[in-house]
Amino acid sequence: MAKIVLQSWREGMNKVAVDKLLAYDVGLGLSRGKGMVDALLAGRPGTIQVPSDSAQSILQRLRALGVDCELTDGLASDC
């Protein structure tokens, strides 16, 4: 497993798409995924665990949706 740290959001972030990505693609469930996005909007960073083989894909999708994030656990990538 790898960890993605959701650090902040950029203007224009697609909140609904990020909710759905976290809920369905990451497997957090709709309530928890929405809660993480709401926390991010309030300035509270969060961390999600994702399978290592899909971490880069999820990271890229989050960034495309307007989330400033980085991959940890030895799979460092610039944010």
C-alpha positions in Angstrom: 0.0 0.0 0.0 1.0 3.6 -0.7 -0.1 6.8 0.9 -1.3 9.9 -0.8 -1.3 13.1 1.3 -4.1 15.5 0.3 -2.4 18.8 1.2 -4.7 21.5 -0.2 -7.0 22.4 -3.1 -6.7 24.8 -6.0 -9.4 27.2 -7.2 -11.7 25.3 -9.6 -11.3 22.0 -7.8 -14.1 19.6 -9.0 -15.4 18.7 -5.5 -18.1 16.2 -6.7 -15.6 14.3 -8.9 -13.0 14.2 -6.0 -15.8 12.9 -3.7 -16.6 10.2 -6.2 -13.0 9.2 -6.8 -12.3 8.9 -3.1 -15.6 7.1 -2.5 -15.6 4.6 -5.3 -12.1 4.3 -6.8 -10.2 4.5 -3.5 -13.0 2.6 -1.6 -13.6 5.1 1.2 -17.4 5.1 0.8 -19.4 8.2 -0.1 -19.7 9.6 3.5 -16.0 9.2 4.3 -14.9 10.5 0.9 -17.1 13.5 1.2 -15.8 14.1 4.7 -12.2 14.1 3.5 -13.0 16.6 0.8 -14.9 18.9 3.2 -11.9 18.7 5.6 -9.6 19.6 2.7 -11.8 22.6 1.8 -11.6 23.7 5.5 -7.8 23.6 5.3 -7.2 20.3 7.1 -4.9 17.9 5.1 -5.6 14.2 5.0 -4.0 11.0 4.0 -5.5 8.0 2.1 -4.1 4.6 1.5 -4.2 3.2 -2.0 -2.8 0.0 -3.6 0.7 0.6 -4.8 -0.1 -0.5 -8.3 -2.7 2.2 -8.8 -1.1 5.0 -6.7 0.3 7.0 -9.6 -2.9 6.9 -11.5 -5.0 8.0 -8.5 -2.4 10.7 -7.8 -2.6 12.1 -11.4 -6.4 12.0 -11.3 -6.5 13.9 -8.0 -4.2 16.5 -9.4 -6.2 16.9 -12.6 -9.3 17.5 -10.4 -7.6 20.3 -8.5 -6.1 18.6 -5.4 -2.5 19.5 -4.3 -1.2 16.1 -3.2 1.9 13.9 -2.9 2.7 10.3 -2.8 4.7 8.9 0.2 6.1 5.6 1.3 9.2 5.6 -1.0 7.2 6.4 -4.1 7.9 10.2 -3.8 6.6 12.4 -6.6 6.7 16.1 -6.9 3.4 17.8 -6.3 
